Structures are given as C-alpha cells and as structure tokens.
Amino acid sequence: MAQWDRELGLSKGVVKRRFELGYTIAKALQPKDLSNVVMLTYNGETLSTSAWARKLGIKQFTLAARIRKGWPVEKALTTPVG
C-alpha cells in the first residue's frame, strides 16, 4: 500500500485509509487530483509545494500558507521555520 501511495502521488497511508473507509479498489487507487497542485520555480528548479517541502524538510502546510499569504517564492522557500 505504501508503494501505491508513492506511485499515485498520495500522502503516506492514503490508500490504506481509503480501503478502511470502504472505497472500491478503483476509487482507492485513484491518483492525486493535480488540479490544485501549485508549482514553484526557484533557482531554475520547478517542483510542487509538497516536493519542495520534502526537499527542504519543512511542512507542506507551512509552505502553502506562506504562498497563500503572498510571500515571494524565494522567501517562502528559504525562511527558516520557527
């Protein structure tokens, strides 16, 4: 199930939770909806907010909140948390 999460672009445990909630196999294995994914470019590299968060070791929620508040991408990605 963890491999399915990774391959489908889902957070850890999503497929398992979907099965526990009674989703059909087809529904449980649907990939992440990419219509709301925000892509950020910094120093010539373009990644989603979740990929930047993983790469930088910060929470995706923190990064997304910074972008929603109108922070410039460079500041959002380089400002230490805490």
DOVEX-895963 format. One record per atom (N, C-alpha, C, O, CB): residue number from 1; residue in three letters; atom name; x, y, z. Coordinates in steps of 0.05 Angstrom, whole numbers. Last residue first. Glycine has a CB too. Example, Ala and Ser with C-alpha at 12.3 -4.5 7.8 and 13.67 -1.06 7.14 Angstrom:
% DOVEX-895963
 pos code site     px     py     pz
   2  SER    N    257    -45    142
   2  SER   CA    273    -21    143
   2  SER    C    258      1    157
   2  SER    O    268     23    161
   2  SER   CB    282    -12    114
   1  ALA    N    264   -114    156
   1  ALA   CA    246    -90    156
   1  ALA    C    264    -66    156
   1  ALA    O    285    -66    169
   1  ALA   CB    226    -89    181
//
This chain:
% DOVEX-895963
 pos code site     px     py     pz
  82  GLY    N    205    571    251
  82  GLY   CA    208    571    279
  82  GLY    C    214    597    292
  82  GLY    O    216    598    316
  82  GLY   CB    228    553    286
  81  VAL    N    240    558    192
  81  VAL   CA    215    554    207
  81  VAL    C    222    557    236
  81  VAL    O    243    547    246
  81  VAL   CB    202    526    201
  80  PRO    N    276    604    150
  80  PRO   CA    275    582    169
  80  PRO    C    248    581    184
  80  PRO    O    235    602    188
  80  PRO   CB    298    583    189
  79  THR    N    263    619     83
  79  THR   CA    260    629    111
  79  THR    C    258    605    130
  79  THR    O    241    587    126
  79  THR   CB    235    646    113
  78  THR    N    263    597     32
  78  THR   CA    289    600     46
  78  THR    C    286    610     75
  78  THR    O    306    609     90
  78  THR   CB    306    619     31
  77  LEU    N    212    595      9
  77  LEU   CA    229    571      9
  77  LEU    C    254    573     27
  77  LEU    O    265    553     35
  77  LEU   CB    238    565    -19
  76  ALA    N    192    646     15
  76  ALA   CA    176    623     25
  76  ALA    C    194    598     28
  76  ALA    O    190    582     46
  76  ALA   CB    153    617      6
  75  LYS    N    230    676    -12
  75  LYS   CA    227    679     17
  75  LYS    C    213    656     28
  75  LYS    O    220    646     50
  75  LYS   CB    212    705     23
  74  GLU    N    222    658    -65
  74  GLU   CA    248    655    -53
  74  GLU    C    246    657    -22
  74  GLU    O    258    642     -8
  74  GLU   CB    267    677    -63
  73  VAL    N    167    671    -74
  73  VAL   CA    176    643    -74
  73  VAL    C    203    640    -59
  73  VAL    O    206    623    -42
  73  VAL   CB    178    632   -102
  72  PRO    N    139    721    -31
  72  PRO   CA    154    714    -55
  72  PRO    C    165    685    -52
  72  PRO    O    171    676    -30
  72  PRO   CB    177    734    -60
  71  TRP    N     75    711      1
  71  TRP   CA    104    712      3
  71  TRP    C    117    707    -24
  71  TRP    O    107    690    -39
  71  TRP   CB    115    692     24
  70  GLY    N     20    708      3
  70  GLY   CA     33    726    -17
  70  GLY    C     63    729    -14
  70  GLY    O     75    747    -26
  70  GLY   CB     21    753    -14
  69  LYS    N     -6    672     33
  69  LYS   CA     -3    699     44
  69  LYS    C     11    718     26
  69  LYS    O     13    742     32
  69  LYS   CB     12    697     71
  68  ARG    N      2    627      2
  68  ARG   CA    -25    638      3
  68  ARG    C    -24    667     14
  68  ARG    O    -40    684      6
  68  ARG   CB    -43    621     20
  67  ILE    N     56    617     15
  67  ILE   CA     49    624    -12
  67  ILE    C     22    638    -13
  67  ILE    O     18    658    -27
  67  ILE   CB     49    600    -31
  66  ARG    N     50    603     69
  66  ARG   CA     67    625     61
  66  ARG    C     60    635     33
  66  ARG    O     58    660     29
  66  ARG   CB     97    617     62
  65  ALA    N     18    557     65
  65  ALA   CA      8    581     78
  65  ALA    C     24    606     71
  65  ALA    O     13    627     67
  65  ALA   CB      9    577    109
  64  ALA    N     54    522     39
  64  ALA   CA     29    531     25
  64  ALA    C     18    556     38
  64  ALA    O      8    573     24
  64  ALA   CB      8    508     26
  63  LEU    N     92    516     80
  63  LEU   CA    100    528     54
  63  LEU    C     75    538     40
  63  LEU    O     75    560     29
  63  LEU   CB    114    507     37
  62  THR    N     60    493    121
  62  THR   CA     75    518    125
  62  THR    C     82    531     99
  62  THR    O     77    555     96
  62  THR   CB    101    512    141
  61  PHE    N     42    446     96
  61  PHE   CA     23    465    105
  61  PHE    C     36    492    109
  61  PHE    O     25    513    102
  61  PHE   CB     10    456    131
  60  GLN    N     90    417     89
  60  GLN   CA     76    428     65
  60  GLN    C     56    449     73
  60  GLN    O     53    470     59
  60  GLN   CB     62    405     50
  59  LYS    N    143    431    133
  59  LYS   CA    116    420    129
  59  LYS    C    104    433    105
  59  LYS    O    107    457    100
  59  LYS   CB     99    425    154
  58  ILE    N    211    419    111
  58  ILE   CA    191    435    124
  58  ILE    C    163    423    119
  58  ILE    O    160    406    100
  58  ILE   CB    192    465    116
  57  GLY    N    254    398     81
  57  GLY   CA    249    389    108
  57  GLY    C    230    406    125
  57  GLY    O    233    409    149
  57  GLY   CB    275    386    123
  56  LEU    N    263    408     29
  56  LEU   CA    273    427     48
  56  LEU    C    269    419     77
  56  LEU    O    280    432     95
  56  LEU   CB    261    454     43
  55  LYS    N    238    365      3
  55  LYS   CA    266    371     -3
  55  LYS    C    279    389     18
  55  LYS    O    302    386     25
  55  LYS   CB    268    385    -31
  54  ARG    N    185    370     22
  54  ARG   CA    202    346     28
  54  ARG    C    231    352     25
  54  ARG    O    248    344     41
  54  ARG   CB    193    322     10
  53  ALA    N    172    420      0
  53  ALA   CA    171    416     29
  53  ALA    C    188    392     37
  53  ALA    O    204    393     56
  53  ALA   CB    142    412     39
  52  TRP    N    176    410    -55
  52  TRP   CA    195    429    -42
  52  TRP    C    195    425    -12
  52  TRP    O    217    425      0
  52  TRP   CB    186    458    -48
  51  ALA    N    134    373    -59
  51  ALA   CA    161    364    -65
  51  ALA    C    182    384    -53
  51  ALA    O    202    375    -42
  51  ALA   CB    165    362    -96
  50  SER    N     90    406    -45
  50  SER   CA     96    382    -29
  50  SER    C    125    372    -34
  50  SER    O    138    364    -15
  50  SER   CB     76    360    -35
  49  THR    N     92    444    -86
  49  THR   CA     97    453    -58
  49  THR    C    103    429    -40
  49  THR    O    120    431    -22
  49  THR   CB     72    467    -47
  48  SER    N    130    417   -141
  48  SER   CA    105    423   -127
  48  SER    C    111    432    -99
  48  SER    O    134    428    -89
  48  SER   CB     86    398   -127
  47  LEU    N    183    451   -176
  47  LEU   CA    172    429   -161
  47  LEU    C    146    437   -149
  47  LEU    O    140    461   -147
  47  LEU   CB    192    419   -139
  46  THR    N    235    472   -217
  46  THR   CA    206    473   -213
  46  THR    C    196    448   -199
  46  THR    O    199    426   -210
  46  THR   CB    191    478   -239
  45  GLU    N    293    509   -216
  45  GLU   CA    281    483   -210
  45  GLU    C    252    487   -203
  45  GLU    O    244    504   -187
  45  GLU   CB    296    469   -186
  44  GLY    N    317    559   -221
  44  GLY   CA    314    542   -245
  44  GLY    C    302    515   -240
  44  GLY    O    301    499   -259
  44  GLY   CB    341    539   -257
  43  ASN    N    311    582   -170
  43  ASN   CA    338    575   -180
  43  ASN    C    336    555   -203
  43  ASN    O    353    537   -205
  43  ASN   CB    355    563   -157
  42  TYR    N    246    559   -168
  42  TYR   CA    267    573   -153
  42  TYR    C    294    563   -163
  42  TYR    O    298    539   -164
  42  TYR   CB    263    570   -122
  41  THR    N    177    554   -177
  41  THR   CA    204    553   -190
  41  THR    C    223    570   -174
  41  THR    O    217    594   -168
  41  THR   CB    202    562   -220
  40  LEU    N    123    513   -159
  40  LEU   CA    140    535   -153
  40  LEU    C    167    532   -166
  40  LEU    O    178    510   -166
  40  LEU   CB    143    538   -122
  39  MET    N     56    495   -169
  39  MET   CA     84    490   -176
  39  MET    C     99    516   -171
  39  MET    O     90    538   -177
  39  MET   CB     86    482   -206
  38  VAL    N      3    467   -134
  38  VAL   CA     17    492   -140
  38  VAL    C     46    485   -146
  38  VAL    O     59    472   -130
  38  VAL   CB     15    513   -117
  37  VAL    N    -53    430   -151
  37  VAL   CA    -25    429   -144
  37  VAL    C    -11    455   -153
  37  VAL    O    -14    464   -176
  37  VAL   CB    -11    405   -158
  36  ASN    N   -106    422   -165
  36  ASN   CA   -100    443   -145
  36  ASN    C    -71    443   -136
  36  ASN    O    -64    456   -116
  36  ASN   CB   -118    440   -121
  35  SER    N   -107    381   -201
  35  SER   CA   -118    407   -209
  35  SER    C   -112    429   -190
  35  SER    O   -113    453   -197
  35  SER   CB   -148    404   -212
  34  LEU    N    -91    331   -189
  34  LEU   CA    -70    350   -194
  34  LEU    C    -80    378   -201
  34  LEU    O    -65    396   -207
  34  LEU   CB    -51    341   -216
  33  ASP    N   -110    285   -144
  33  ASP   CA   -121    305   -162
  33  ASP    C   -101    328   -165
  33  ASP    O    -95    342   -146
  33  ASP   CB   -149    316   -151
  32  LYS    N    -73    225   -142
  32  LYS   CA    -78    251   -131
  32  LYS    C    -90    269   -152
  32  LYS    O    -82    269   -175
  32  LYS   CB    -53    263   -119
  31  PRO    N   -106    167   -171
  31  PRO   CA    -83    184   -164
  31  PRO    C    -92    210   -153
  31  PRO    O   -116    217   -153
  31  PRO   CB    -66    189   -189
  30  GLN    N   -143    115   -142
  30  GLN   CA   -143    138   -159
  30  GLN    C   -120    156   -151
  30  GLN    O   -115    160   -127
  30  GLN   CB   -170    154   -156
  29  LEU    N   -150     70   -111
  29  LEU   CA   -125     72   -126
  29  LEU    C   -125     96   -146
  29  LEU    O   -109     96   -164
  29  LEU   CB   -119     47   -141
  28  ALA    N   -201     72    -90
  28  ALA   CA   -178     73    -72
  28  ALA    C   -152     78    -86
  28  ALA    O   -133     90    -75
  28  ALA   CB   -176     47    -56
  27  LYS    N   -232     65   -136
  27  LYS   CA   -232     91   -122
  27  LYS    C   -208     94   -104
  27  LYS    O   -196    115   -103
  27  LYS   CB   -258     95   -106
  26  ALA    N   -221     11   -149
  26  ALA   CA   -216     32   -169
  26  ALA    C   -215     60   -155
  26  ALA    O   -197     76   -162
  26  ALA   CB   -239     32   -189
  25  ILE    N   -237    -15   -102
  25  ILE   CA   -209    -16   -110
  25  ILE    C   -203      7   -129
  25  ILE    O   -183     21   -127
  25  ILE   CB   -202    -43   -123
  24  THR    N   -282     28    -64
  24  THR   CA   -277      6    -83
  24  THR    C   -247      7    -90
  24  THR    O   -233     27    -85
  24  THR   CB   -295      9   -109
  23  TYR    N   -276     44      6
  23  TYR   CA   -274     51    -22
  23  TYR    C   -272     26    -39
  23  TYR    O   -260      6    -30
  23  TYR   CB   -250     70    -27
  22  GLY    N   -279     36     61
  22  GLY   CA   -297     21     44
  22  GLY    C   -297     29     14
  22  GLY    O   -315     22     -1
  22  GLY   CB   -324     23     54
  21  LEU    N   -243     56     95
  21  LEU   CA   -268     71     92
  21  LEU    C   -287     58     73
  21  LEU    O   -310     68     69
  21  LEU   CB   -262     99     83
  20  GLU    N   -200     23     86
  20  GLU   CA   -213     21    112
  20  GLU    C   -241     35    111
  20  GLU    O   -259     28    125
  20  GLU   CB   -196     33    134
  19  PHE    N   -184     42     35
  19  PHE   CA   -195     15     38
  19  PHE    C   -211     12     64
  19  PHE    O   -232      0     64
  19  PHE   CB   -172     -6     37
  18  ARG    N   -166     93     51
  18  ARG   CA   -188     91     32
  18  ARG    C   -201     63     34
  18  ARG    O   -225     60     33
  18  ARG   CB   -179     97      4
  17  ARG    N   -124     80     85
  17  ARG   CA   -148     93     96
  17  ARG    C   -171     91     77
  17  ARG    O   -194     87     86
  17  ARG   CB   -142    123    102
  16  LYS    N    -89     58     45
  16  LYS   CA    -99     42     68
  16  LYS    C   -124     54     80
  16  LYS    O   -144     40     85
  16  LYS   CB    -77     39     89
  15  VAL    N    -80    104     14
  15  VAL   CA    -93     80      2
  15  VAL    C   -104     62     24
  15  VAL    O   -127     53     22
  15  VAL   CB    -72     64    -15
  14  VAL    N    -54    138     52
  14  VAL   CA    -80    145     40
  14  VAL    C    -94    121     29
  14  VAL    O   -118    117     33
  14  VAL   CB    -76    166     17
  13  GLY    N     -4    129     73
  13  GLY   CA    -27    117     86
  13  GLY    C    -54    123     74
  13  GLY    O    -74    113     83
  13  GLY   CB    -28    126    114
  12  LYS    N     27    188     53
  12  LYS   CA     31    162     66
  12  LYS    C      5    153     79
  12  LYS    O     -7    168     95
  12  LYS   CB     54    162     86
  11  SER    N     -6    220     -2
  11  SER   CA      7    221     24
  11  SER    C      8    192     35
  11  SER    O     -8    175     28
  11  SER   CB     -7    240     44
  10  LEU    N      5    203    -71
  10  LEU   CA    -12    207    -48
  10  LEU    C      5    208    -22
  10  LEU    O     27    198    -22
  10  LEU   CB    -33    185    -46
   9  GLY    N     24    190   -121
   9  GLY   CA     28    217   -111
   9  GLY    C     11    224    -87
   9  GLY    O      3    247    -83
   9  GLY   CB     22    236   -133
   8  LEU    N     23    138   -137
   8  LEU   CA     -1    154   -143
   8  LEU    C      1    183   -134
   8  LEU    O    -17    199   -138
   8  LEU   CB    -25    141   -131
   7  GLU    N     70    117   -116
   7  GLU   CA     66    117   -145
   7  GLU    C     43    135   -153
   7  GLU    O     43    146   -176
   7  GLU   CB     61     89   -155
   6  ARG    N     61    123    -60
   6  ARG   CA     83    137    -74
   6  ARG    C     78    140   -103
   6  ARG    O     80    161   -115
   6  ARG   CB    110    123    -69
   5  ASP    N     16     89    -52
   5  ASP   CA     16    117    -44
   5  ASP    C     37    133    -60
   5  ASP    O     30    154    -71
   5  ASP   CB     21    120    -14
   4  TRP    N     38     40    -70
   4  TRP   CA     16     52    -85
   4  TRP    C     14     82    -78
   4  TRP    O     10     99    -96
   4  TRP   CB    -10     38    -79
   3  GLN    N     75     33    -28
   3  GLN   CA     85     36    -55
   3  GLN    C     63     49    -73
   3  GLN    O     69     66    -89
   3  GLN   CB     94      9    -68
   2  ALA    N     40     24     14
   2  ALA   CA     57     48     15
   2  ALA    C     68     53    -13
   2  ALA    O     71     77    -21
   2  ALA   CB     80     43     34
   1  MET    N     16    -24      0
   1  MET   CA      0      0      0
   1  MET    C     17     25      0
   1  MET    O     10     45    -13
   1  MET   CB    -18      0     24
//
